[in-house]
Amino acid sequence: MKGLENIIDKIKGEAKEEAEKIINKAEEEKREILENSNAKAKAEAERIINRAEVDSEGILKRAKSSKELQARDKILKAKQDIIDVVLKKVLEELKNLSNEDFINYVKNSIKGIDISKDAVLKVPARYKDAIEKANLGFKISDENVDEGFTLNYKNLQYNGDFKSILSSKREDLELFLAEKLF
């Protein structure tokens, strides 16, 4: 039975060899699968990291831009506030003109206007006597205005009110003041 044992040993040996080949092949395939998986995982991780870097740069740029806009808006608001203060002071100065300056203002404002001497001039009460003495050739109304003057003739009215003038010239004045102040 020695022959049978040899055959069995031979079969066992061949089976062992075949099993080792299968195990070795499986180990090789396992190694290749792991290497491929690692390579794919590294590539995916690198892609995710690159994407995160790009996204974070975008977020930082947007945040910086937003803060720059906020800072610019604050500066513009501060400049606008300064211009508003200056225009308020201008209005106060205009309301407190001397008699002579007020008369000159009225004369310069109506110069070149073709209105009859029948026109009626309304001025603030404190300037009424000075305007009458200046004899501008217009009737002086018994009614008063708060500031500036109005000149009425028939259905026409020339408005020399300081607030109205500042309001109508505001854009030009703001531009002028911005150039001078800033």
C-alpha positions in Angstrom: 0.0 0.0 0.0 3.0 1.9 -0.2 2.0 2.8 -3.8 -1.3 4.1 -2.5 0.4 6.2 0.2 2.7 7.6 -2.5 -0.3 8.6 -4.6 -2.0 10.1 -1.6 1.1 12.0 -0.7 1.6 13.1 -4.2 -2.0 14.3 -4.4 -1.6 16.0 -1.1 1.6 17.6 -2.3 0.0 18.8 -5.5 -3.0 20.0 -3.6 -0.8 21.9 -1.2 1.1 23.4 -4.1 -2.2 24.3 -5.8 -3.4 25.8 -2.5 -0.3 27.8 -2.1 -0.6 29.1 -5.7 -4.2 30.0 -5.1 -3.3 31.7 -1.8 -0.4 33.5 -3.4 -2.6 34.6 -6.3 -5.3 35.8 -3.8 -2.6 37.6 -1.8 -1.4 39.3 -5.0 -4.9 40.3 -6.0 -5.5 41.5 -2.4 -2.3 43.6 -2.6 -3.3 45.1 -6.0 -6.8 45.8 -4.8 -5.5 47.6 -1.7 -2.9 49.5 -3.8 -5.7 50.6 -6.2 -8.0 51.5 -3.4 -5.3 53.4 -1.6 -4.4 55.2 -4.9 -8.1 56.0 -5.5 -8.5 57.1 -1.9 -5.4 59.4 -2.0 -6.6 60.9 -5.3 -10.1 61.5 -3.9 -8.6 62.9 -0.7 -6.3 65.2 -2.8 -9.3 66.3 -4.9 -11.3 67.0 -1.8 -8.4 69.0 -0.3 -7.9 71.0 -3.5 -11.6 71.7 -3.7 -11.6 72.8 0.0 -8.7 75.1 -0.7 -10.4 76.7 -3.7 -13.6 77.0 -1.7 -11.9 78.5 1.2 -10.1 81.0 -1.0 -13.4 82.0 -2.5 -15.0 82.4 0.9 -12.0 84.5 2.1 -12.2 86.7 -1.0 -16.0 87.2 -0.6 -15.5 88.0 3.1 -12.7 90.4 2.4 -14.8 92.1 -0.4 -17.8 92.3 1.9 -15.7 93.9 4.6 -14.2 96.3 2.1 -17.7 97.3 1.0 -18.8 97.8 4.5 -15.8 100.0 5.3 -16.4 102.0 2.1 -20.0 102.4 3.0 -19.1 103.7 6.5 -16.6 106.1 4.9 -19.2 107.4 2.4 -21.8 107.7 5.2 -19.3 109.7 7.4 -18.5 111.9 4.4 -22.2 112.4 3.7 -22.8 113.3 7.4 -20.0 115.9 7.2 -21.5 117.4 4.0 -24.9 117.5 5.7 -23.4 119.3 8.7 -21.7 121.8 6.4 -24.9 122.4 4.5 -26.8 123.0 7.7 -24.2 125.5 8.8 -24.4 127.2 5.4 -28.2 127.5 5.9 -27.7 129.0 9.3 -25.2 131.5 8.0 -27.6 132.4 5.2 -30.4 132.9 7.7 -28.2 135.3 9.7 -26.9 137.5 6.8 -26.3 141.1 7.6 -28.7 143.7 6.2 -26.2 144.7 3.6 -25.5 141.1 2.6 -29.2 140.3 2.4 -29.9 143.3 0.2 -27.1 142.3 -2.1 -28.4 138.7 -2.2 -31.9 140.0 -3.3 -30.4 142.4 -5.9 -28.2 139.7 -7.4 -31.0 137.1 -7.4 -33.5 139.3 -9.3 -30.9 140.9 -11.6 -31.9 140.2 -15.2 -35.4 139.1 -14.3 -38.0 141.0 -16.4 -40.7 141.7 -13.8 -42.8 144.8 -13.5 -42.3 147.1 -10.6 -45.8 146.1 -9.5 -44.3 142.9 -8.2 -44.5 142.2 -4.4 -41.5 141.2 -2.4 -41.8 139.2 0.8 -38.8 139.1 3.1 -38.2 138.1 6.7 -39.4 140.8 9.2 -35.9 141.6 10.4 -34.9 142.7 6.9 -38.0 144.7 6.0 -36.7 148.1 7.0 -33.4 147.6 5.3 -35.1 146.4 2.1 -37.5 149.4 2.1 -34.5 151.8 2.6 -32.7 150.1 -0.3 -35.6 151.1 -2.6 -35.4 148.2 -5.0 -38.5 149.4 -6.8 -40.8 146.6 -5.7 -43.7 146.8 -3.2 -42.8 145.2 0.1 -45.4 142.9 1.4 -46.8 143.1 4.9 -46.5 139.3 5.0 -43.2 137.8 6.0 -41.3 134.7 5.0 -39.1 132.8 7.4 -35.9 133.1 5.3 -34.8 134.3 1.9 -37.5 136.0 -0.1 -40.2 135.5 -2.6 -41.1 137.9 -5.4 -44.7 137.6 -6.7 -46.0 139.1 -9.9 -49.4 138.1 -11.1 -49.3 134.3 -11.3 -45.5 134.1 -11.2 -43.4 133.6 -8.1 -39.7 133.8 -7.9 -38.6 131.7 -4.8 -35.4 132.9 -3.2 -36.0 130.7 -0.1 -32.6 129.5 1.2 -33.8 125.9 1.9 -35.3 125.7 -1.6 -32.2 126.9 -3.3 -29.9 124.6 -1.2 -32.3 121.7 -2.0 -32.3 122.4 -5.8 -28.5 122.9 -5.9 -27.7 120.0 -3.4 -26.1 117.7 -5.9 -23.7 120.4 -7.2 -23.0 121.6 -3.7 -22.3 118.0 -2.5 -19.9 117.5 -5.4 -18.2 120.8 -4.7 -17.9 120.2 -0.9 -16.6 116.6 -1.5 -13.9 118.0 -3.8 -12.9 120.7 -1.3 -13.2 118.6 1.9 -11.9 115.2 0.8 
